[in-house]
């Protein structure tokens, strides 16, 4: 086990062969691995053999230098070593498209681009034919208004048969494109979409395990997710009507649901989404109600739909709810808890909706969560599975709820008889 | 090779300093070298001349965890956390990550080679060139003019 002391110059990397050193360098930003060329003779040319490029520039004033940096780098690179990873983030201006396309070698496995729309449009058809690609992340840079006028071309041939991970930021109306991609990528496991103005998404992917959707629009959305292997769902959006909603994911384990600026007309859709994830074991809900609802808080129930009963969340162990915990939401939360037989931990955070932070509204929107050492804007409970602990927590939660509402809480709920008004609402909702 | 009652095959490995380790055959298949040895029917214990006991213990543990992840007993996130915290903490001068990298290379374990490479890169990425030199104890064997020349050629990377 003793190292031979007769070796003249040893350092900690002597025993590492060059290709392992190159492996280490391939995880570093390109300019960094080039700087290491001054370390020693051994390092002088290693950077040129690194099969990855990681270059970024976010400052307008440095853009000219950045362009020449990229050109120097490619000139000095050993072109016989195929590029496997490309990360190029240029937040400022674009490149001449002739410069960029040679960089897209056929062997590329990981591509991460942050470029202006013009560059992305011209590169996209080439990217779709990179057969070895395993992960793809594209985000649009440039003036914000440009993002709203760029629809991507629908791919005629998409050969990304090994693609596992797809992240797209800032593209407009890409529902159709995504449907096409999902259909041609049998290995797709993870998708993260931050789309602009997407009105319809019909996603069928037998392999997809994780979907992150962060929308910006409050226009109605047609949403169908037929992903039988889906385990994780993150859905974030300003509140909107969701039509033809279908989520077919028996394997779902964990979900995050965030709706902002919820108005009365949105309540049905919020309820649909929450009910659709009843099989998860971890659930994070973040609901921000609109000023309109908050000005007449007891009329509209958001957390628990008053017309359809909640399903049982039979696997739910961890629940995290952020909402404006005025009385009605505490009461609704307690009803929710009745449907969580195996719940183990509960985290509650009180948040006043940003648009309701006027002096007059704020005092009516004070938290009714139980007091603790951290005040009353946060409450956290664990080990709810232990005997009677859950009952004690419910009792604690109901302490600050006023008398009449309390009586309602503990009264056994009979199914409501539908009035003609309720009936009209239901039929309208079912015909959507 | 013994067969336990659960019909899981065990292989025995011997480190460079003579210590014996037992591991599931399925777990050991993470290493191309061991896979070949097992398929060729080499007798136990399989000798690993270039991996010492401390490193081999860590590597065997990592194979076991990877097997657990494959079987769904632990999540991918838990596996990654263990790898970062236990396996690849390279803050020590002894350099766990470097030892693991060398051993993984010898054993031809692609996953571990990549993870160890990432860990070392992560550790040095915020260092200056001089700090990297000290960390790896690299001696500067450039002549003064040569070093200047290299610096000029790659000046664009220093801005």
Boltz contact constraints between the chains, C-beta under 6 A:
constraints:
  - contact:
      token1: [A, 1]
      token2: [B, 17]
      max_distance: 6.0
  - contact:
      token1: [A, 9]
      token2: [B, 139]
      max_distance: 6.0
  - contact:
      token1: [A, 11]
      token2: [B, 136]
      max_distance: 6.0
  - contact:
      token1: [A, 11]
      token2: [B, 137]
      max_distance: 6.0
  - contact:
      token1: [A, 11]
      token2: [B, 138]
      max_distance: 6.0
  - contact:
      token1: [A, 12]
      token2: [B, 95]
      max_distance: 6.0
  - contact:
      token1: [A, 12]
      token2: [B, 98]
      max_distance: 6.0
  - contact:
      token1: [A, 12]
      token2: [B, 136]
      max_distance: 6.0
  - contact:
      token1: [A, 12]
      token2: [B, 137]
      max_distance: 6.0
  - contact:
      token1: [A, 13]
      token2: [B, 136]
      max_distance: 6.0
  - contact:
      token1: [A, 15]
      token2: [B, 102]
      max_distance: 6.0
  - contact:
      token1: [A, 20]
      token2: [B, 105]
      max_distance: 6.0
  - contact:
      token1: [A, 23]
      token2: [B, 117]
      max_distance: 6.0
  - contact:
      token1: [A, 24]
      token2: [B, 117]
      max_distance: 6.0
  - contact:
      token1: [A, 24]
      token2: [B, 120]
      max_distance: 6.0
  - contact:
      token1: [A, 24]
      token2: [B, 121]
      max_distance: 6.0
  - contact:
      token1: [A, 27]
      token2: [B, 117]
      max_distance: 6.0
  - contact:
      token1: [A, 27]
      token2: [B, 118]
      max_distance: 6.0
  - contact:
      token1: [A, 27]
      token2: [B, 121]
      max_distance: 6.0
  - contact:
      token1: [A, 28]
      token2: [B, 121]
      max_distance: 6.0
  - contact:
      token1: [A, 28]
      token2: [B, 125]
      max_distance: 6.0
  - contact:
      token1: [A, 31]
      token2: [B, 157]
      max_distance: 6.0
  - contact:
      token1: [A, 34]
      token2: [B, 154]
      max_distance: 6.0
  - contact:
      token1: [A, 34]
      token2: [B, 157]
      max_distance: 6.0
  - contact:
      token1: [A, 35]
      token2: [B, 129]
      max_distance: 6.0
  - contact:
      token1: [A, 35]
      token2: [B, 157]
      max_distance: 6.0
  - contact:
      token1: [A, 37]
      token2: [B, 150]
      max_distance: 6.0
  - contact:
      token1: [A, 37]
      token2: [B, 154]
      max_distance: 6.0
  - contact:
      token1: [A, 38]
      token2: [B, 150]
      max_distance: 6.0
  - contact:
      token1: [A, 38]
      token2: [B, 151]
      max_distance: 6.0
  - contact:
      token1: [A, 39]
      token2: [B, 133]
      max_distance: 6.0
  - contact:
      token1: [A, 39]
      token2: [B, 138]
      max_distance: 6.0
  - contact:
      token1: [A, 40]
      token2: [B, 138]
      max_distance: 6.0
  - contact:
      token1: [A, 40]
      token2: [B, 140]
      max_distance: 6.0
  - contact:
      token1: [A, 40]
      token2: [B, 141]
      max_distance: 6.0
  - contact:
      token1: [A, 41]
      token2: [B, 141]
      max_distance: 6.0
  - contact:
      token1: [A, 44]
      token2: [B, 150]
      max_distance: 6.0
  - contact:
      token1: [A, 69]
      token2: [B, 156]
      max_distance: 6.0
  - contact:
      token1: [A, 72]
      token2: [B, 156]
      max_distance: 6.0
